[in-house]
Amino acid sequence: MTAEGHLIFSVACAIFAKKAEVTPVLADGDWWHIIPAALLTSLLPDIDHPKSLLGQRLSWIAKPIARAFGHRGFTHSLLAIAGGMMLFQLNVPRSWPIPADALHAMIIGYFSHLVADMLTPSGVPLLWPCRWRFRLPLLNSQQGNQLERVLCLALVAFAIYWPGGCTIPVQSYFEQLKNIRW
């Protein structure tokens, strides 16, 4: 997926996360914190590729990471997300300058990158160091990025249109299962 696709997809994911009230902090969060924070981290997993948008600007970081892990390695895994979340849990900086809703949105932005890359034939190694690739190949990079752009913009439009606050169908299904007397 292109950098443009990742940025647009992260906006859709941030809108969905806030409206679906994924966490209480996001539910009460400020849009002016959530959208920029998700955009900020949406390209971060590609720091493992020196030719990526971020890798070109931070080549002194990208090259060693690429040598150590390769593209779509550690930085495209759930382990990287867990590591980032653990860093946020450290109580070292007492006057942490980043609001809690922005921190939650940064995780959403990072995770949106992984989900978007799962839509490509290459997939991602979510369980790295296990080499299994998780993919749902809807987007093919050889076809250009028009389909990618249309899909991402359609997701943003749907996210804006979606009323939110209502139960997610999977949640309501499980609630119905709990109410069945076996």
C-alpha positions as CSV (number, residue, x, y, z in Angstrom):
1,M,0.0,0.0,0.0
2,T,1.2,3.5,-0.7
3,A,1.9,6.2,1.9
4,E,-1.2,8.1,0.7
5,G,-3.3,5.0,1.2
6,H,-2.0,4.4,4.7
7,L,-2.7,8.0,5.7
8,I,-6.3,7.9,4.4
9,F,-6.9,4.5,5.9
10,S,-5.7,5.7,9.3
11,V,-8.2,8.5,9.2
12,A,-11.0,6.0,8.6
13,C,-9.7,3.8,11.4
14,A,-9.5,6.7,13.8
15,I,-13.0,7.8,13.1
16,F,-14.3,4.2,13.5
17,A,-12.4,3.8,16.7
18,K,-13.8,6.9,18.3
19,K,-17.3,6.3,17.1
20,A,-17.2,2.6,18.2
21,E,-15.8,3.8,21.6
22,V,-13.0,1.3,21.4
23,T,-11.6,2.7,24.6
24,P,-13.3,5.1,27.0
25,V,-10.4,7.5,26.5
26,L,-11.0,7.5,22.7
27,A,-14.7,7.8,23.2
28,D,-14.2,11.0,25.2
29,G,-11.2,12.1,23.1
30,D,-10.8,15.3,21.1
31,W,-10.9,15.0,17.3
32,W,-8.0,17.5,17.2
33,H,-5.8,15.0,19.1
34,I,-7.1,11.7,17.6
35,I,-6.8,12.4,13.8
36,P,-3.3,14.0,13.9
37,A,-2.0,11.3,16.3
38,A,-3.3,8.5,14.0
39,L,-1.7,10.2,11.0
40,L,1.6,10.6,12.8
41,T,2.0,6.8,13.4
42,S,0.3,5.5,10.3
43,L,3.6,5.4,8.4
44,L,5.8,4.3,11.2
45,P,5.8,0.6,10.5
46,D,7.5,1.3,7.2
47,I,10.6,2.6,9.0
48,D,12.0,-0.8,8.1
49,H,12.1,0.1,4.4
50,P,14.8,2.7,3.5
51,K,12.9,3.6,0.3
52,S,9.6,4.3,2.1
53,L,8.5,7.9,2.6
54,L,9.6,7.8,6.3
55,G,12.6,5.6,5.6
56,Q,14.0,8.2,3.1
57,R,13.8,11.0,5.6
58,L,15.1,8.9,8.5
59,S,17.6,6.7,6.7
60,W,20.0,6.5,9.6
61,I,17.2,4.6,11.5
62,A,15.7,2.8,8.5
63,K,18.8,1.2,7.2
64,P,19.8,-0.6,10.5
65,I,16.2,-1.8,11.1
66,A,16.0,-3.1,7.5
67,R,19.3,-5.0,7.9
68,A,18.2,-6.5,11.2
69,F,14.6,-7.4,10.4
70,G,13.9,-6.8,6.7
71,H,10.8,-5.2,5.3
72,R,7.5,-6.3,6.9
73,G,9.3,-8.0,9.8
74,F,9.2,-6.9,13.4
75,T,7.7,-3.5,12.8
76,H,4.7,-5.1,11.1
77,S,3.9,-7.4,14.0
78,L,1.7,-7.4,17.1
79,L,4.9,-7.6,19.1
80,A,5.9,-4.1,17.9
81,I,2.5,-2.8,19.0
82,A,2.8,-4.5,22.4
83,G,6.3,-3.0,22.8
84,G,5.0,0.5,22.0
85,M,2.1,0.1,24.4
86,M,4.5,-1.0,27.1
87,L,6.6,2.1,26.5
88,F,3.5,4.3,27.0
89,Q,2.9,2.5,30.3
90,L,6.2,3.5,31.8
91,N,5.8,6.2,34.4
92,V,9.2,7.7,33.8
93,P,8.0,11.1,32.4
94,R,5.7,12.5,35.1
95,S,4.8,15.4,32.9
96,W,4.1,13.4,29.8
97,P,3.4,16.0,27.1
98,I,1.1,13.8,25.0
99,P,-2.6,13.5,26.0
100,A,-4.0,10.1,26.7
101,D,-6.4,10.2,23.8
102,A,-3.6,11.0,21.4
103,L,-1.6,8.0,22.7
104,H,-4.6,5.7,22.1
105,A,-5.0,7.2,18.6
106,M,-1.3,6.6,17.9
107,I,-1.8,2.9,18.6
108,I,-4.8,2.9,16.3
109,G,-2.8,4.7,13.6
110,Y,0.0,2.1,13.9
111,F,-2.4,-0.8,13.9
112,S,-4.2,0.7,10.8
113,H,-1.0,0.3,8.9
114,L,-0.8,-3.4,9.7
115,V,-4.5,-3.9,8.7
116,A,-4.0,-2.0,5.5
117,D,-0.9,-4.1,4.6
118,M,-3.0,-7.2,5.3
119,L,-5.1,-6.2,2.3
120,T,-2.2,-6.7,-0.1
121,P,-0.9,-10.1,-1.4
122,S,2.3,-9.8,0.7
123,G,0.4,-9.7,4.0
124,V,2.1,-9.1,7.3
125,P,3.8,-11.4,9.9
126,L,1.5,-10.5,12.8
127,L,3.0,-13.2,15.0
128,W,6.6,-12.3,14.2
129,P,9.1,-14.0,14.7
130,C,6.8,-16.7,13.3
131,R,6.9,-16.3,9.5
132,W,3.2,-16.9,8.9
133,R,1.7,-14.1,6.8
134,F,-1.8,-12.9,7.5
135,R,-3.5,-11.5,4.4
136,L,-6.8,-10.8,2.7
137,P,-5.5,-9.8,-0.8
138,L,-8.0,-7.2,-2.0
139,L,-5.5,-4.8,-3.3
140,N,-2.8,-5.5,-5.9
141,S,0.0,-3.0,-6.1
142,Q,0.6,-3.9,-9.8
143,Q,-2.9,-2.4,-10.7
144,G,-1.8,1.1,-9.5
145,N,-3.2,2.9,-6.5
146,Q,-6.6,4.0,-7.9
147,L,-8.4,1.1,-6.4
148,E,-6.6,1.7,-3.1
149,R,-7.5,5.4,-3.1
150,V,-11.2,4.7,-3.9
151,L,-11.4,2.0,-1.2
152,C,-9.7,4.2,1.5
153,L,-11.8,7.2,0.6
154,A,-15.0,5.1,0.6
155,L,-14.0,3.8,4.1
156,V,-13.6,7.4,5.3
157,A,-17.0,8.4,3.9
158,F,-18.6,5.4,5.5
159,A,-16.9,6.1,8.8
160,I,-18.2,9.7,8.8
161,Y,-21.7,8.5,7.8
162,W,-21.8,5.6,10.4
163,P,-23.7,6.9,13.4
164,G,-21.5,5.2,15.9
165,G,-22.6,4.6,19.5
166,C,-24.5,1.6,18.4
167,T,-23.3,-1.9,19.1
168,I,-21.0,-3.5,16.6
169,P,-22.7,-6.5,15.0
170,V,-20.2,-9.0,16.4
171,Q,-20.8,-7.7,20.0
172,S,-24.6,-8.0,19.6
173,Y,-24.2,-11.5,18.3
174,F,-22.2,-12.6,21.4
175,E,-24.7,-10.8,23.6
176,Q,-27.5,-12.9,22.0
177,L,-25.5,-16.1,22.6
178,K,-25.2,-15.2,26.3
179,N,-29.0,-14.8,26.6
180,I,-29.8,-18.2,25.1
181,R,-30.7,-20.7,27.8
182,W,-28.9,-23.9,27.0
